[in-house]
Structure formats: structure tokens, C-alpha cells
Amino acid sequence: MSAHKESSNIGRVLSFLREWDRGGSSVRCRMVNSFLGKNTGKSLYELELEFADVASLFLARLTTWMRLTYMQGTFLGLQLKAIGIFLSASCHDQYLMEFLDDGGVLTPYGDFESI
């Protein structure tokens, strides 16, 4: 990839992540739906290429959003579909390990802490 194309790809990804960080639920739903449409069935390599080698930053944001809204249940299906793209693309479990490290699997058990 040329340096100019790589630079523009990084700029696009940073703009995407900035929009995510500043956006509310409706913006995030739109972004996740777009992500699902463009990335379903992609490999780890293709996701990293799409996200300028920082796809993990988006996975972390998805996991955090899920952890923050899990008890409301309003976006859970959408969030799990998007996370599923990462987990199914991981040929050597990179995204799975990151999801586990971020506490994604423990999210449903968070409400049992008070018991």
C-alpha cells in the first residue's frame, strides 16, 4: 500500500473512531449496522486492512458499549453480531483474547456481584 493511501486510511479510521466516541446510541447503531454490512465474513487480515491495523480499538469500543448497556438490553443483539464478526475472523484467536481481556464474557455475570 502506498504511503499516501495508508495515510488516508488511517485518517478515515481515526475519523470513524472519533465519530463513535462523540456519538450517542443512534449514531452508534448506524455505525454498527454499516460495519455489519461491510464486514460480515471478512478475515482477520481484511478487518485489519479495513481498520488500518487498529481493528482492536473498535472491538474494545464495542465491548465497552455492551458492558455499559447490557442491563438495558436495548442494543445487545446488534452488539453481539458486531463482536461476532471479530470472533469469527480471528484465525489465531487474537480478537478472542482481546474480548476476554476486556471482560466481554463476564458482562452477563456483572449483575450477580450484588448477590
NUZAMI-300836 format. One record per residue: residue in three letters; residue number from 1; x, y, z of N, C-alpha, C in turn. Coordinates in steps of 0.001 Angstrom, whole numbers, padded with zeros to 6 digits, always signed. Example, Ala and Ser with C-alpha at 12.3 -4.5 7.8 and 13.67 -1.06 7.14 Angstrom:
     r     k     neast    nnorth       nup    caeast   canorth      caup     ceast    cnorth       cup
   ALA     1   +013190   -005690   +007800   +012300   -004500   +007800   +013200   -003300   +007800
   SER     2   +012850   -002250   +007080   +013670   -001060   +007140   +012900   +000030   +007870
// end
This chain:
     r     k     neast    nnorth       nup    caeast   canorth      caup     ceast    cnorth       cup
   MET     1   +000847   -001167   +000000   +000000   +000000   +000000   +000894   +001232   +000000
   SER     2   +000539   +002209   -000801   +001344   +003426   -000873   +001211   +004230   +000417
   ALA     3   +002216   +005050   +000675   +002213   +005854   +001900   +001023   +006802   +001922
   HIS     4   +000663   +007361   +000758   -000474   +008287   +000696   -001787   +007567   +001000
   LYS     5   -001964   +006380   +000402   -003184   +005613   +000630   -003265   +005149   +002082
   GLU     6   -002141   +004723   +002634   -002095   +004291   +004034   -002441   +005449   +004962
   SER     7   -001913   +006626   +004676   -002185   +007819   +005482   -003662   +008192   +005430
   SER     8   -004261   +008118   +004248   -005683   +008453   +004135   -006542   +007412   +004833
   ASN     9   -006121   +006144   +004813   -006848   +005088   +005505   -006796   +005302   +007019
   ILE    10   -005640   +005675   +007530   -005505   +005962   +008964   -006385   +007143   +009349
   GLY    11   -006396   +008173   +008523   -007251   +009332   +008781   -008723   +008965   +008794
   ARG    12   -009128   +008093   +007878   -010524   +007648   +007822   -010895   +006868   +009085
   VAL    13   -009987   +005999   +009526   -010254   +005199   +010726   -010315   +006095   +011964
   LEU    14   -009398   +007047   +012072   -009425   +007968   +013214   -010711   +008785   +013225
   SER    15   -011173   +009197   +012063   -012430   +009928   +011964   -013600   +009040   +012397
   PHE    16   -013569   +007781   +011985   -014598   +006812   +012375   -014637   +006647   +013894
   LEU    17   -013465   +006459   +014499   -013402   +006269   +015952   -013812   +007531   +016696
   ARG    18   -013463   +008690   +016169   -013862   +009964   +016785   -015384   +010122   +016738
   GLU    19   -015973   +009768   +015596   -017433   +009833   +015478   -018091   +008902   +016490
   TRP    20   -017522   +007718   +016655   -018037   +006757   +017635   -017972   +007349   +019045
   ASP    21   -016828   +007887   +019393   -016622   +008420   +020740   -017550   +009586   +021048
   ARG    22   -017851   +010395   +020063   -018700   +011571   +020258   -020186   +011283   +020074
   GLY    23   -020500   +010155   +019466   -021877   +009845   +019112   -022654   +009205   +020238
   GLY    24   -023955   +009354   +020142   -024863   +008707   +021077   -025311   +007361   +020535
   SER    25   -026355   +006823   +021121   -026841   +005496   +020756   -027280   +005405   +019299
   SER    26   -027959   +006410   +018798   -028438   +006341   +017414   -027266   +006362   +016429
   VAL    27   -026252   +007161   +016711   -025065   +007215   +015854   -024347   +005873   +015895
   ARG    28   -024208   +005312   +017068   -023512   +004029   +017203   -024276   +002903   +016515
   CYS    29   -025587   +002916   +016619   -026390   +001895   +015931   -026198   +002000   +014422
   ARG    30   -026212   +003208   +013904   -025997   +003411   +012471   -024615   +002909   +012068
   MET    31   -023615   +003229   +012869   -022244   +002826   +012562   -022085   +001302   +012621
   VAL    32   -022698   +000682   +013608   -022597   -000780   +013728   -023326   -001453   +012571
   ASN    33   -024486   -000938   +012188   -025192   -001508   +011039   -024362   -001385   +009769
   SER    34   -023702   -000269   +009595   -022821   -000084   +008449   -021642   -001063   +008518
   PHE    35   -021070   -001206   +009699   -019970   -002150   +009918   -020408   -003567   +009569
   LEU    36   -021592   -003951   +009999   -022093   -005293   +009714   -022244   -005506   +008209
   GLY    37   -022775   -004515   +007524   -022973   -004635   +006086   -021681   -004747   +005308
   LYS    38   -020645   -004062   +005762   -019377   -004032   +005033   -018417   -005152   +005420
   ASN    39   -018566   -005717   +006613   -017503   -006587   +007127   -017912   -008013   +007464
   THR    40   -019153   -008372   +007269   -019579   -009739   +007555   -018787   -010710   +006681
   GLY    41   -018197   -011697   +007307   -017451   -012724   +006593   -016002   -012380   +006285
   LYS    42   -015530   -011241   +006739   -014139   -010868   +006462   -013180   -011622   +007383
   SER    43   -011982   -011802   +006878   -010930   -012454   +007656   -010242   -011433   +008563
   LEU    44   -009400   -011932   +009428   -008622   -011064   +010313   -007803   -010077   +009484
   TYR    45   -007165   -010571   +008456   -006348   -009709   +007603   -007193   -008610   +006962
   GLU    46   -008362   -008962   +006474   -009236   -007977   +005824   -009745   -006931   +006813
   LEU    47   -010060   -007350   +008031   -010500   -006388   +009050   -009366   -005434   +009418
   GLU    48   -008172   -005972   +009579   -007032   -005122   +009911   -006729   -004149   +008771
   LEU    49   -006883   -004591   +007555   -006684   -003715   +006406   -007744   -002610   +006390
   GLU    50   -008981   -002973   +006654   -010093   -002007   +006691   -009893   -000967   +007787
   PHE    51   -009338   -001392   +008924   -009182   -000511   +010083   -007735   -000080   +010311
   ALA    52   -006929   -000072   +009259   -005550   +000431   +009323   -004766   -000192   +010479
   ASP    53   -004917   -001486   +010656   -004211   -002256   +011690   -004585   -001889   +013121
   VAL    54   -005730   -001244   +013315   -006181   -000931   +014681   -007637   -001375   +014893
   ALA    55   -008016   -002492   +014273   -009373   -003011   +014436   -009675   -003306   +015898
   SER    56   -008650   -003625   +016660   -008830   -003917   +018084   -009408   -002728   +018842
   LEU    57   -009113   -001520   +018388   -009671   -000334   +019047   -011187   -000288   +018898
   PHE    58   -011681   -000702   +017738   -013133   -000733   +017551   -013749   -001881   +018346
   LEU    59   -013091   -003027   +018376   -013584   -004141   +019186   -013675   -003739   +020656
   ALA    60   -012688   -003040   +021158   -012705   -002588   +022560   -013876   -001642   +022804
   ARG    61   -014149   -000765   +021848   -015279   +000158   +021989   -016607   -000594   +021986
   LEU    62   -016735   -001577   +021101   -017954   -002390   +021075   -018160   -003125   +022398
   THR    63   -017083   -003715   +022903   -017174   -004457   +024162   -017549   -003539   +025318
   THR    64   -016955   -002379   +025357   -017265   -001421   +026423   -018706   -000952   +026328
   TRP    65   -019168   -000642   +025120   -020551   -000216   +024926   -021506   -001305   +025386
   MET    66   -021180   -002570   +025069   -022015   -003676   +025503   -022044   -003761   +027031
   ARG    67   -020890   -003597   +027648   -020829   -003683   +029112   -021628   -002562   +029766
   LEU    68   -021635   -001390   +029153   -022351   -000248   +029723   -023871   -000334   +029535
   THR    69   -024317   -001009   +028499   -025751   -001030   +028187   -026390   -002400   +028346
   TYR    70   -025626   -003378   +028785   -026120   -004748   +028864   -027416   -004861   +029664
   MET    71   -027484   -004232   +030791   -028651   -004358   +031663   -029914   -003762   +031032
   GLN    72   -029744   -002816   +030128   -030896   -002246   +029433   -031405   -003191   +028355
   GLY    73   -030491   -003947   +027766   -030853   -004932   +026755   -031284   -004353   +025416
   THR    74   -031126   -003052   +025226   -031658   -002422   +024023   -030832   -002682   +022770
   PHE    75   -029548   -002849   +022882   -028684   -002995   +021713   -027920   -004312   +021707
   LEU    76   -028244   -005196   +022602   -027445   -006396   +022810   -027319   -007249   +021548
   GLY    77   -028398   -007468   +020829   -028333   -008283   +019616   -027400   -007687   +018572
   LEU    78   -027506   -006389   +018377   -026650   -005688   +017423   -025184   -005745   +017850
   GLN    79   -024950   -005531   +019132   -023589   -005566   +019658   -022975   -006953   +019494
   LEU    80   -023737   -007984   +019793   -023221   -009352   +019683   -022936   -009732   +018232
   LYS    81   -023755   -009261   +017289   -023481   -009525   +015877   -022150   -008900   +015461
   ALA    82   -021926   -007656   +015881   -020681   -006968   +015515   -019475   -007642   +016158
   ILE    83   -019596   -008000   +017416   -018498   -008693   +018095   -018270   -010059   +017442
   GLY    84   -019346   -010691   +017008   -019239   -011977   +016328   -018410   -011910   +015054
   ILE    85   -018447   -010790   +014359   -017614   -010626   +013160   -016144   -010737   +013535
   PHE    86   -015773   -010075   +014628   -014383   -010142   +015079   -014018   -011556   +015520
   LEU    87   -014885   -012175   +016292   -014558   -013501   +016822   -014504   -014561   +015734
   SER    88   -015332   -014443   +014712   -015299   -015428   +013627   -014141   -015172   +012666
   ALA    89   -013611   -013955   +012643   -012499   -013618   +011751   -011157   -014000   +012351
   SER    90   -011122   -014255   +013615   -009866   -014472   +014312   -009333   -015869   +014061
   CYS    91   -008414   -015971   +013114   -007863   -017285   +012780   -006869   -017768   +013833
   HIS    92   -006304   -016868   +014586   -005390   -017306   +015638   -005767   -016700   +016993
   ASP    93   -007045   -016496   +017174   -007646   -016111   +018455   -007221   -014751   +018993
   GLN    94   -006657   -013892   +018162   -006253   -012558   +018619   -007440   -011796   +019189
   TYR    95   -008530   -011710   +018429   -009694   -010946   +018880   -010390   -011621   +020060
   LEU    96   -010395   -012940   +020080   -010990   -013656   +021202   -010260   -013322   +022500
   MET    97   -008949   -013322   +022460   -008166   -012987   +023657   -008432   -011542   +024101
   GLU    98   -008533   -010635   +023148   -008819   -009244   +023490   -010205   -009099   +024091
   PHE    99   -011176   -009819   +023534   -012545   -009794   +024061   -012581   -010328   +025491
   LEU   100   -011856   -011407   +025731   -011790   -011967   +027079   -011079   -011015   +028035
   ASP   101   -009971   -010424   +027583   -009223   -009478   +028417   -010054   -008254   +028777
   ASP   102   -010924   -007833   +027861   -011783   -006668   +028110   -012980   -006999   +028996
   GLY   103   -013138   -008262   +029358   -014233   -008662   +030240   -015547   -008897   +029527
   GLY   104   -015511   -009090   +028206   -016732   -009271   +027437   -017557   -010471   +027858
   VAL   105   -016894   -011567   +028146   -017616   -012781   +028544   -018224   -012619   +029931
   LEU   106   -017609   -011833   +030775   -018110   -011655   +032142   -019266   -010671   +032230
   THR   107   -019584   -009992   +031157   -020634   -008974   +031171   -021948   -009485   +031731
   PRO   108   -022465   -010645   +031293   -023739   -011111   +031841   -023682   -011431   +033332
   TYR   109   -022497   -011654   +033857   -022365   -012014   +035262   -022187   -010802   +036169
   GLY   110   -022062   -009635   +035572   -021853   -008415   +036352   -022985   -008108   +037308
   ASP   111   -024227   -008487   +036937   -025360   -008191   +037801   -025444   -009137   +039003
   PHE   112   -024599   -010146   +039051   -024616   -011073   +040178   -023644   -010630   +041294
   GLU   113   -022899   -009562   +041060   -021935   -009103   +042068   -022621   -008694   +043359
   SER   114   -023845   -008225   +043265   -024537   -007729   +044462   -025159   -008856   +045281
   ILE   115   -025159   -010067   +044737   -025791   -011191   +045460   -024850   -011734   +046504
// end
